[in-house]
Structure formats: structure tokens, C-alpha cells
């Protein structure tokens, strides 16, 4: 087995393992995988991903393809493009305020009638 890369944290390691296995590449995780300590920072959280030497080039190609896909993705500020503006979602507050006003007026006038 040959070291392909190291990632920070067990979750990232398992995601990369699943991605490699979905492409038919045998991979193993070594390091802080499912340990008793849930460390997610620094060298103690490092997870090494190993692949067979004969599949190393294919695994590097998968990593490169993932990096290219990530760089070509739309920025996060584009995710809500075309959505309704937030000013249209204020109507429930307006309705609640009107109902509260009507209720308070009813209570006030009932006190005036009994006074």
C-alpha cells in the first residue's frame, strides 16, 4: 500500500474512502480513524489514505478530478440567485401585528364599556 494523501479528521477520510471505492479503487484509512478521542484538529486528527501501488495513478486522477469540480462550482453567493426577496416574507409579521392591535382594541373597549 502506498500513501495517497492525508486529510484532517475521520469524516473527511471516510468521504474520500467512499469516493475512491466508488471508482473501483481499493483504499485503506490509517491514523485517527474511529478512535476513542474525537479530535478534529492538528496532527492528532490526521488520517492517512493508502491505495495499492498499481492503482496510485488512478487514485491521483480521482483526486484531481474532484479538485477541478470543486474549483468550477458556483460560489456560495449564487446559491440563492433567483429566490424571492426577503421583503416578501414579512407579511406574516404584519398580519400578526394587525391581529394583536385588534385584540388590544377589543380589550380596551370592553374595559371602557364596563367602567
ABEGO torsion letter per residue (X at the ends): XBBABBBBEAAAAAAAAAAAAAAGBBBBBBEBBGBABBBABEAAABBBBBBBAAAAAAAAAAAAAAAAAAAABBBAAAAABGBBBAAAAAAAAAAAAAAAAAAAAAAAAAAAAAX
